[in-house]
């Protein structure tokens, strides 16, 4: 499911989406309907236009595994956009299937075999827990967030072609996994402290384990 500009949805709609993301079902007139497996939610937000938008609840943000900022394409990317449009007769872009459901299930299982040494697990947990102790943070990363952090670290290692995770995988996934789960204090917000600043500072402070090779 693609929820385009999700922060324009009213709170009631976002609450319904929260049930779908957490329980894998939707409820209509008291009847629960199971959603297909896998069910994945990808959402976008417009960071510029804030009129008519609603703040996403912390509980809902916690259900999103990662958050990333795309920014603008580079020059070659924008030229490619024009070239693709020039070769189409229709104004609407078409999409094609790139993966079968069976192949997707196999891809989802791939990170499950990635080995994470105990020292790396300790490092991962220490980084996440440090968000709760930072002076500029009102709400730190939840236990659910730590679990998602662990899953993302293993997935990153798998994408790098390894069957083991390293502290570098933890560092690579810390910002996209942790930053949107943090709520800074009012004073920190006034001072312009971003959640990404908090995570970066924590990565600089928490000792990195030395692994035996």
Order of alpha helices (4+ residues) and beta strands (2+ residues): beta-alpha-beta-beta-beta-alpha-alpha-alpha-alpha-beta-alpha-alpha-beta-alpha-alpha
